[in-house]
Amino acid sequence: RKAVESGSIKITEESEATIALGLRASYLKVPFMPLKGIIGTDLDKVRTDIKQIEDPLGSGTQIMAVPKIDLDVAILHVPYADEFGNGNIAGAVWLDDDMAKTAKKTIITCEKLVETEDIRYLPGRAQLPMQTTNAVVKIPFGAHPTSCYPTYTYDSFHIQKYLKANFNEYKERFIDLKTHAQYLENAGGAQTILNILL
């Protein structure tokens, strides 16, 4: 918050719909996507790049023009991937495939590396195809403290700890580490993460 208020970093106010359509616009190589659902909200007051326009095809309907989102790098965590960069999400894909398709570079991190022929037998198969992937890194529990279905759920206690913590202390304990094993140990260990229930 301090960094945003001081102006040292810039944020862009988004809704789930504006992210989804901004990514889709980038993938389709068009400058914007139309959206009706945010008319009447304050989003266009904080986003000068979102404009209310009349349907250019003549229906008279008012729509919002949501600009494309260009991604430099997407880092996406999946349960399964192969060495070539085919990633399997196993659950709901949400926006991961759109991020992979639009980013200039995509890095997939995964719980398990599997054989290429096994990907096609997994639920959903390869939702992130190798053509969109630049690198694959096996890193079990790489999504923690968020979830990676079906392996583990989100760690609400860790997230609450993060929200209450002094950032520099949190950074020292969980971010500025030499290995992921140190992170897991500081987070309570793999078994603790696996035992979390919703």
Secondary structure, 3 states (H helix, E strand, C coil): CHHHHHCCCCCCCCCHHHHHHHHHHHHHCCCEEEECCCCCCCHHHHCCCCEEEECCCCCCCEEEEEECCCCCEEEEEEEEECCCCCEECCCCCCCHHHHHHHCCEEEEEEEEECCHHHHCCCCCCCCECHHHCCEEEECCCCCCCCCECCCECCCHHHHHHHHHCCHHHHHHHHHCCCCHHHHHHHCCCHHHHHCCCC
